[in-house]
Amino acid sequence: MGNMSGVFRGFLLGLCCIALNTPALCAEAVQRARPQLQTYADIAYRSYQAAYQHAQALQHAVDEFIVQPTDDADEQVQMLRQLWLDAHASYGLTEVFRFYEGPIDFGKQTDRSQGPEPLVNAWPLNETYIDQVIEQGVQITRELLIDRNARDDEADVTTGFHAIEYLLWGPDRNANGPGQRSPRDFLGGGEAQRRRQYLQVATDLLVDDLGQVVAAWSPSEHNYRQMFLALPPSDSLAKVLTGLATLSGFELGFERLATALDSGSQEDEQSCFSDSTIEDVVANVSGVANVYFGRFGAMQGAGMDALLAVEHPAINELLKRQIIQSETLAAALDRPFDRTLATAPGSPQRTRVEALITSLQTQTRLFKQAGAALGVAIVVATEYE
Amino acid sequence: VSAVTRAALHAACAGVLAFAQAHASAAPEWLEANLGGDTTLAIANENAFARPLANLPVQDLRKFTFGNRIFNTNWVTAPASVDAFDGLGPVFNRVSCSACHTRDGRGRPPESQGEPLQSMLVRLSVPGTQPHGGIVPVPHYGDQLNERAIQGVPAEGRTVVRYTELSDQYPDGTPFTLIEPTYEFVDLAFGPLPADVRFSPRVATPVFGLGLLEAVPTAAIIARADPNDSNHDGISGRPNWVWDRELNAQVLGRFGWKANQPSLRQQNAGAALGDIGITSSLFPKENIAEGQQAAAAAPTGAVNGEPELKDDFFDSLTFYTQTLAVPAARGLESEDVQRGATLFEQLRCSGCHVATLTTGTSGPKELRAQRIHPFTDLLLHDMGAALADGRAEFEASGSEWRTAPLWGIGLTATVNRHTRFLHDGRARSLEEAVLWHGGEARTSRSAFMNLSKEDRAALLKFLDAL
């Protein structure tokens, strides 16, 4: 007898899995998670939709500013900055939907092409690179910005929230507040004119990129959401927990907070131009809470807490407490973050950040335990046992 | 399902599993997704080379992420407000590690003539050896062409790459073209390069999996050496013995295109100095060739005798390069991939691109005793005249190169948005890279060319799955 055909083999192995009740595919708890997955998809849609609408509000204001930037430029730039802050805080709530090759990280699931994330929220950003693009006098187009983005150096970020943030605030050389770009940088011809053009092109691109993710999660279409909900629940549940676990301990705890403390450098501050990094932290932590408790704004659906309360109440109690503690610790952080980074090791400000880092690590460990209890495989960047 | 039925099913299934494993296919036994053993991470996106070992304990993660931060640091001219990260240059190639090793991946030659070298550099020397066996630097230029410099200091020069197209065909009549580079050095700040200059253009190598390669015992590597080809298989394989500055001894070279660096610490500190102009405790003296007056007068970022790259930063950086995970192989259930793997072995590609090595007991404990599939023997092989750079380095002759690891190679396009391979990036695809193989690999290349179109495609599909 020759080689067994792959399909036939898969069929037999699949039968065996069901017969032997292998947890990864067959756990009953996982089958009961369908309401949670439905809620998760709803929260993802509403979160991206909110970020998209905030970005659109910024886009409209930018369009008006570009047409008529002279009379009250000061006020207009102030308004643009506020709209940026609203949009970015709103985007921070969506980052819990990253890290498992969903639509923000992966474009088309079929060819595994890159999703819009590197165009939307990349940092740290080498601001002189953006200045060079403006100074070069080349036509600033969407294609140019995409082509140049992080091409030869990851820090050569030309697109997304933080490129727009730099355009609006300028470099932050101010110990007690954000960057202080003069609105005059936008007035007149030459470089100012190209800076306006850059602002418009980058904002339009951001809106379209976010729109693409909204479409991927919107109800009743032939899209990612549909695929996500049609997956074996163990697979989609693994994605949910992977996003929760990776954002908490790895991305926010280590990459964003611990690294900044250890370098003491403003470069490691996510929103360094606008001094709104703490708002980003608060938003990430809230995004995790939204998914775990199954809510978004006034909407209340089936949370992960309800699922675990049945399957593993002890882990649920610990997770609930930990998530609330992380929210409390995040809210208590000192603003602006760069002033904390400038303090000596052991300062009260740094200690408060360290407490949040510790809480986030515990949170990730608990998410992994929740995954184990439900029999689903979670891929976090590392071991959390 | 009743207990009896369950028991019966259990027994039947055990049989099915055993049969399925025994008869799955004729693929080589080493074909598995976990190329890096327990350290392997199943990831296939832009960050596929940038993640920590899958089994790295959480208490080490902070060191990893900080090392990543050092790797990404854009060094600035001293003195700067950010004291910890100043001291760039005075001459340099790029301002950060990640500028060449973008997303911890592979560099490439310029895309168009006249574009500066971004993730590639040119090593220089004149004939001869130094007391410890190393190369002799070029007077006024040093051991590599630094194409950038800080303000007020002249850059050493610029490399212009040109290509000639070569057309040929497979025995079955399928045509192919290769491009062969030539190099010109222009804007030379300190006069023409000497007539007997030796130069070697090199793209940045991927950074992941290096801790595992460092953890392979020296004895296991030299056991595969066959300098005189005593088994008459046409493949020799020689270790490079290089100078370890920390041990003050000659040890096995493992890293770099010619296995010219003995350890990740020395590799990293050497690159920090040579490529960025950053001093460390291992290389405390600035990289300034004699006669470069403006460079010699430039301010340094070293404060109170502490080097520009502080020791704890250096430790984190090295830890980072030791603990970047190898991404898992993908699509191994494909029959083409399995056939390709079999052909890889039959054509004796695996004679040098050794499929399986086992790590020893050194380094971080997650790296120990791992069965890994790097597809390298870490030895030097003569690759023929067409690929020769004519620039000997320690034991490596001008036509010898270290077998390049192949793990992760199929993700190059995903991570680095290009498919340029070999030491100078001349190959525009893995197929072209195979076709450039000469010297000890001549027989394998001929065998590849004589395969059917389908089998050639299968072999390449296997490489893409890595």
Interface residues (C-beta under 8 A of the other chain):
Chain A: M1 G2 N3 M4 G6 R9 L12 L13 L15 C16 A19 L20 E101 D105 F106 R112 Q114 P118 P124 N126 A150 R151 D152 D153 E154 A155 G249 F250 F254 E255 A258 T259 D262 S263 G264 S265 Q266 E267 D268 Q361 T364 R365 V379 A381 T382 E383 Y384
Chain B: V1 R6 L9 H10 C13 V16 L17 F19 A20 H23 A24 S25 A26 L41 A42 I43 A44 N45 E46 R51 P52 L53 A54 N55 L56 P57 V58 L61 R62 F64 T65 F66 N68 R69 N72 T73 N74 V82 A84 F85 R94 S96 S98 A99 T102 R103 Q118 S119 E333 E335 T414 R417
